[in-house]
Amino acid sequence: MNPIKTVDIMQLTNDFEKTFVEIEHVYRPRFQNVVYCLIGNTQATEEILNEIFSRAYNMLGQCSAIQLKRINVDQWLCTLALNVTNTWLSTHANLIYDTTSLSSLAS
């Protein structure tokens, strides 16, 4: 069994762009599955994921090294992802659940 990959968030202070790409590479697949299960629509899932990582990029870019040390990146990103998803759900409650697009996520 492969261990879950983690990211040293303190590397954001040394090379922000490279470290953020690594953060997105690690967390996007995790969030994609959860968001799709909640939303049921491939296009909406991608929009939500883009919003999650856009907000994370902007927020992390404003953090000092001291603030970064205090962040539990797993907990913080999960909270952000759930908040963005819940906001989307509350404003798009009438979207039709698209069950035919599940196979496109697997490829």
Phi, psi and omega in degrees: 000133179279137176290154178288127181288139177239167181237136174280100185297337179293342177293345176300330180287336181268313182214085187302309185299311182297316181292322179294322176300320178295318177301312181295321179298322181283316190269334183303311180299323179297313183287328181301315180296315182294312182297317180299319179298326179281325187264314180078023182215123185297313182296316179295322178300315179297319178299317181294316179299318178298320178294318179302309185283335172294314178295317179299317179301311181295317182292314180294328178295340180264356184276142173278170178300323179295316179295320180297324179298329184274348184279129167270099190301321179299309182296316182296312180293323177296318178297315178299315181298316179294320179295315179296317180295315179297321177297316179298315180300320182290335180261351181231040184298338184268003180293137180285135179288118186260094183278345181283345185269000180300320181295331180290336177286331183285339183273000000 
